């Protein structure tokens, strides 16, 4: 008797034969005979192929495994996960974006679904003397000493390139930004024709591929930079050092995917792989980075210029901070990208285990600038799973001046978190270059949703600020947010974290914080090299 794992295949074969014979007398059954004959053919192919062992051992049946595996994320998302499980965003988080984007009721009855006695639960303390605020249009002035300072909203669209997102998605995002008066970061794919159509404010992100400002060899081109930077739509320039989704890794867009639109936006030829190297060629040291930032500021006519990074080796960031002190050159802003990941697809190891999470990274950057008396000169933006007004409050409490969001605005566009961004099979037309799929996304309708999501989130922020007795998000401090650290203990962020005092890094005695104690004195402004004691550890196995 054959093993039970073959029973389905043999049953298909037997039914195909029986139904074929029966169909000579009852033609109606031909269609069912054809179905089982097709399944029999599939089973035969499973037995003959040598690539998949499970198909050889379980002919026909194995395909059901593949089918259920392929729809596993959807099954978990719709039927298994609770409303508060974040994988990576919970149903509750997605729902609040959808509701605010559609401008429908976003209130919750019957109390919180969260466990207020669970470790990590957070809240903002309210005041017995709340304020009354007239406007939710909170602004941050960036580049106050630059020739063309920019007044930015406290909640903007984070970096997402055309190529990663569809043309219609870019159109909708930019039109939403135009209506709401907030900015739209281009991503390192540069400024496409779709970014320009509606005239919304742009932050031009320049990565290691120098897309939109490169020569034929892939090096930075002043002439091409000036041509794009001169646009009145471009409000700020951002040099991307690394991103939270895959810090320390470059990327390749295969030649077949380089469309005429991508070729025009990025300044790369069609028929050739579009390469984004892991590091920049225009600079190689902290000092050279700041000189490059200053050069871009001058070439742009004085537009605020800064850089974005995900924090990795602390001594490298310290080297940049020391270079600011040594040269007197400062970026107008720094955007801290959290290691929580983002819209960019990356290997699992990078997604899960590379780069400091936003809270630790933001604290390090903010504290260092405070300790050097530079914080008042350099604005800080932050990005990393920012969805709600409370996310903004917590991030500002840790030291940011404003927040950016990518996936939140993708949800506003209609993203359902199918996690097919890297397959070109996005079911909602957001993250695809497939003309048929992206046609389903109506830019006019989704632009309204982008606008309404941002506006309603800021209205919620206004209510939180007023409840806390404050007048502007800039007044939010770590003392306002409280976190539970055990079932019997809660602490404000001000007491939970070590916040440096102004000028503390300028004194002879270092702060009593391990990262400064170990790495600060060894960091160098003229190189991104690790300190000697770190290099010595690399050879400890050889001693």
Beta strands, then each sheet from edge to edge (+ up, - down):
strand 1: 122-124
strand 2: 139-142
strand 3: 150-153
strand 4: 155-157
strand 5: 184-185
strand 6: 202-206
strand 7: 234-240
strand 8: 251-253
strand 9: 274-276
strand 10: 304-309
strand 11: 333-337
strand 12: 379-383
strand 13: 402-405
strand 14: 481-486
strand 15: 489-492
sheet 1: 1+ 14- 15+
sheet 2: 2+ 3-
sheet 3: 4+ 13+ 12+ 11+ 10+ 7+ 6+ 5+
sheet 4: 8+ 9-
end
